[in-house]
Amino acid sequence: MKLKDFRTFFNNELSELYPKKEIDAFFFRSVEAILDLQIMDVFMKENTNIEKENLAVLQIITGRLKLEEPIQYILGTTEFYGYTFNVNPGVLIPRPETEELISWVKETYSNNSEKLSILDIGTGSGCIAITLKKEIVSAEVSAMDISEKAIKTATKNASLNKVAVNFIQHDILSTTHIENTFDVIVSNPPYVRNLEKEEIKNNVLNNEPHLALFVEDDNPLIFYKRIADFAKDNLKQAGSLFFEINQYLGTETKQMLLDKGFKDVVLKKDLFGNDRMIKANF
Ligand SMILES: C[S@@+](CC[C@H](N)C(=O)[O-])C[C@H]1O[C@@H](n2cnc3c(N)ncnc32)[C@H](O)[C@@H]1O
């Protein structure tokens, strides 16, 4: 089959499920991964015949997209802050909002000459911990997750990106004390309430780990409260806590931190104008 004919097949198969722009993005990601073609090549080589084995793989990808599997899990990788991360259904696919959290941490310490110690809680693929280590080279970075699969994936991602991060498999909800103290504690914990499930697309709901996403409606800040208490014991003097937050719970999260005695609490919006991040000092 010629490349242009496969593109027509791909569009036809997926047109009822996804907007055209998204189908184009899937197409270019797939042909780049399987045929090693960049966007410009696709136009120049549209009459090239696709080899039989490659065509079979591309057809499998098309079938899995029809089942609404995320392209990142199908191809096994994603890009985050310009770095490549392996992903699988055991870890959340890193989101663009989380890149904004990284930028905020980075900006905060741009004039810092001290060697920072950083802890990322709920590390998943390791995207926050590994990116911070790449961007703030002198920092000493640790990362925690309850999930064995997450710790394994994050460990591989640290090797892939050639950085050293100290990974710990731990349940933050039952961690009362750990030895170290940190200049920065950062976390993007589970924060989607069950009542928000209706807003979640099928490809997320049916494929991404619920352990990484959901919290009970009657205690949506469970992780934030626990991590705040942990931070009170484990932040160094003048240390800071950074959270990615549920956009609907900005005011409540800010108030919870103030009630626990945090100061300089700053709520920040993401590029879409939603309350998405909080920084606080203790
Ligand atoms: C929203 S995901 C964030 C993943 C990653 N940091 C990111 O930003 O893409 C939340 C993470 O918290 C982890 N988690 C859930 N419950 C936990 C617990 N009790 N203790 C530690 N980590 C937990 C999940 O396994 C998941 O990796």
The ligand as an ORCA input file, in Angstrom:
! r2SCAN-3c Opt
* xyz 0 1
  C      -1.494     12.291     39.188
  S      -0.293     10.988     39.188
  C       1.170     11.965     38.890
  C       2.264     11.219     38.185
  C       3.427     12.116     37.746
  N       4.039     12.778     38.865
  C       2.958     13.134     36.720
  O       2.898     14.325     37.078
  O       2.654     12.770     35.586
  C      -0.235     10.592     40.908
  C       0.789      9.536     41.350
  O       0.624      9.307     42.749
  C       0.839      7.938     43.023
  N       0.149      7.581     44.274
  C      -1.157      7.272     44.460
  N      -1.380      6.987     45.750
  C      -0.194      7.134     46.392
  C       0.211      6.974     47.758
  N      -0.667      6.619     48.704
  N       1.510      7.195     48.073
  C       2.402      7.563     47.114
  N       2.081      7.724     45.819
  C       0.792      7.516     45.463
  C       0.252      7.215     41.817
  O       0.791      5.915     41.693
  C       0.657      8.173     40.687
  O       1.880      7.786     40.127
*
